[in-house]
Amino acid sequence: MLSTRDLVLCALFAALLGGLGMAPPIPLGFLPVPVTAQTLGVMLAGTILGAKRGGIAALLFVLLVAAGLPLLAGGRGGIGVLMGPTGGFVLSWPVAAFVTGWLAERFATNANPVRLFAVSVLGGILVVYAGGIPWLWLVAGLPIDKAVFGSLAFVPGDLIKAGVAAVAASGVRRAGILPIHA
């Protein structure tokens, strides 16, 4: 059962994901998936809130997008967007936040930014790519090798986002504001 505090935190981080969608998407041209800031929110949800609350926050966000709210980068939303080429990445966010939080709860229980970076990479990047790349292949009809190699262009930016998430989560943990096992 979630407490009122947990529900508020989940809603707050869903709103954070939406706020990060206000940054304009950067199209790459060779792949139908833009660079956005929103995966940073997925990593923050997992590293700060933990598995359960982080996963719920990202799930709430995806449900709001599915309901048609224009919360994705570029003001996009709706089932059509989720069923389009970028849908696999977005639909993977609840799992990615959960995995990031699960890893953080087990391997980054202190405020160590190096460990928080590692769990952000494993949960917030690899899980998102594991959902998005096959989706590109199946839905967009992109050959799997092009989907994989095209996605490599996102890795440097995603590593920067993982670093930002690690530093932010480390600061929150050091301050004792949100204990991950609350």
C-alpha positions as CSV (number, residue, x, y, z in Angstrom):
1,M,0.0,0.0,0.0
2,L,1.2,3.5,-0.8
3,S,1.1,6.2,1.7
4,T,-0.1,9.7,0.9
5,R,3.5,10.8,0.9
6,D,4.4,8.0,-1.7
7,L,1.5,9.1,-3.9
8,V,2.6,12.7,-3.8
9,L,6.2,11.7,-4.6
10,C,5.0,9.6,-7.6
11,A,2.9,12.5,-8.9
12,L,5.7,14.9,-8.4
13,F,8.2,12.8,-10.4
14,A,5.6,12.2,-13.1
15,A,5.3,16.0,-13.3
16,L,9.1,16.2,-13.4
17,L,9.0,13.9,-16.4
18,G,6.5,16.1,-18.0
19,G,8.5,19.2,-17.2
20,L,11.6,17.7,-18.8
21,G,9.4,17.3,-21.9
22,M,9.3,21.1,-22.2
23,A,12.9,21.1,-23.5
24,P,12.5,20.9,-27.3
25,P,13.4,17.6,-28.9
26,I,16.5,17.4,-31.1
27,P,15.9,15.4,-34.2
28,L,18.8,13.4,-35.6
29,G,17.5,12.9,-39.1
30,F,18.7,9.4,-39.6
31,L,16.4,7.9,-36.9
32,P,12.8,8.7,-36.2
33,V,13.6,9.1,-32.5
34,P,14.6,12.6,-31.1
35,V,17.1,13.4,-28.3
36,T,15.1,14.5,-25.3
37,A,15.8,15.3,-21.6
38,Q,13.0,12.9,-20.3
39,T,15.2,9.9,-19.8
40,L,16.9,11.9,-17.1
41,G,13.6,12.0,-15.3
42,V,13.4,8.2,-15.5
43,M,16.9,7.8,-14.0
44,L,16.1,10.4,-11.3
45,A,12.8,8.6,-10.4
46,G,14.6,5.3,-9.9
47,T,17.7,6.6,-8.1
48,I,15.8,8.9,-5.8
49,L,12.4,7.2,-5.2
50,G,13.5,3.6,-5.5
51,A,12.0,0.7,-7.5
52,K,8.3,0.8,-6.5
53,R,7.7,4.5,-6.3
54,G,10.0,5.3,-9.3
55,G,8.3,2.7,-11.5
56,I,4.8,4.0,-10.4
57,A,5.9,7.6,-11.2
58,A,7.0,6.6,-14.7
59,L,3.9,4.4,-15.2
60,L,1.7,7.4,-14.2
61,F,3.4,9.5,-16.7
62,V,3.0,7.0,-19.6
63,L,-0.7,6.6,-18.7
64,L,-1.1,10.4,-18.9
65,V,0.6,10.4,-22.3
66,A,-1.7,7.5,-23.4
67,A,-4.7,9.6,-22.3
68,G,-3.6,12.2,-24.8
69,L,-1.8,14.8,-22.6
70,P,0.9,16.4,-24.7
71,L,3.7,15.7,-22.2
72,L,6.3,14.2,-24.4
73,A,9.0,16.4,-25.9
74,G,7.6,18.6,-28.7
75,G,4.1,18.6,-27.1
76,R,3.3,15.1,-28.3
77,G,0.9,12.7,-26.6
78,G,-1.7,10.0,-27.2
79,I,-1.9,6.4,-28.2
80,G,-0.8,7.1,-31.7
81,V,2.6,8.4,-30.4
82,L,3.0,5.4,-28.1
83,M,2.3,3.1,-31.0
84,G,4.7,5.0,-33.3
85,P,8.4,4.5,-33.8
86,T,9.3,6.1,-30.4
87,G,6.8,4.1,-28.5
88,G,9.1,1.3,-27.4
89,F,11.4,3.8,-25.7
90,V,8.6,5.6,-23.8
91,L,6.8,2.4,-22.9
92,S,10.0,1.0,-21.4
93,W,10.3,4.0,-19.0
94,P,8.3,2.4,-16.1
95,V,10.4,-0.8,-16.3
96,A,13.6,1.3,-16.6
97,A,12.7,3.4,-13.5
98,F,11.8,0.3,-11.6
99,V,15.1,-1.5,-12.6
100,T,17.1,1.6,-11.8
101,G,15.5,1.8,-8.4
102,W,15.9,-1.9,-7.7
103,L,19.6,-1.7,-8.5
104,A,20.0,1.5,-6.4
105,E,18.3,-0.2,-3.5
106,R,20.7,-3.1,-3.6
107,F,24.0,-1.7,-4.9
108,A,23.9,2.1,-4.3
109,T,22.4,2.3,-0.8
110,N,24.7,5.2,0.2
111,A,25.3,8.5,-1.7
112,N,28.1,7.1,-3.8
113,P,27.7,8.9,-7.2
114,V,29.8,6.3,-9.0
115,R,27.5,3.5,-8.0
116,L,24.5,5.7,-8.7
117,F,25.9,6.4,-12.2
118,A,26.3,2.7,-12.8
119,V,22.7,1.9,-11.8
120,S,21.5,4.8,-14.0
121,V,23.4,3.4,-17.0
122,L,22.1,-0.2,-16.4
123,G,18.5,0.7,-15.6
124,G,18.0,4.0,-17.3
125,I,19.9,3.4,-20.5
126,L,20.2,-0.3,-21.2
127,V,16.6,-1.1,-20.3
128,V,15.3,1.8,-22.4
129,Y,17.3,0.7,-25.4
130,A,16.2,-2.9,-24.8
131,G,12.6,-1.7,-25.2
132,G,13.1,0.9,-27.9
133,I,15.5,-0.8,-30.4
134,P,13.3,-3.9,-31.0
135,W,10.3,-1.6,-31.3
136,L,12.0,0.5,-34.0
137,W,12.7,-2.8,-35.8
138,L,9.1,-4.1,-35.5
139,V,7.0,-0.9,-35.8
140,A,9.1,1.4,-37.9
141,G,10.4,-1.4,-40.1
142,L,13.9,-0.3,-39.6
143,P,16.5,-3.0,-40.1
144,I,17.7,-4.2,-36.7
145,D,21.4,-3.3,-37.4
146,K,20.3,0.3,-38.4
147,A,18.2,0.6,-35.3
148,V,21.1,-0.6,-33.1
149,F,23.8,1.6,-34.8
150,G,21.5,4.6,-35.0
151,S,20.8,4.4,-31.3
152,L,24.5,4.6,-30.6
153,A,24.3,8.3,-31.4
154,F,22.2,8.7,-28.2
155,V,24.8,7.1,-25.9
156,P,27.0,10.1,-25.2
157,G,24.0,12.3,-24.2
158,D,22.5,9.5,-22.2
159,L,25.8,9.0,-20.3
160,I,25.7,12.7,-19.5
161,K,22.1,12.4,-18.2
162,A,23.2,9.4,-16.1
163,G,26.0,11.5,-14.6
164,V,23.5,14.3,-13.8
165,A,21.1,11.8,-12.2
166,A,23.9,10.3,-10.1
167,V,25.1,13.7,-8.8
168,A,21.5,14.9,-8.1
169,A,20.5,11.6,-6.4
170,S,23.8,11.6,-4.4
171,G,23.0,15.2,-3.1
172,V,19.4,14.2,-2.2
173,R,20.6,11.2,-0.3
174,R,23.3,13.1,1.5
175,A,20.8,15.6,2.6
176,G,18.6,12.9,3.9
177,I,15.5,14.3,2.2
178,L,14.1,11.2,0.7
179,P,15.4,7.9,2.0
180,I,15.2,5.3,-0.8
181,H,13.6,2.6,1.4
182,A,10.9,4.9,2.8
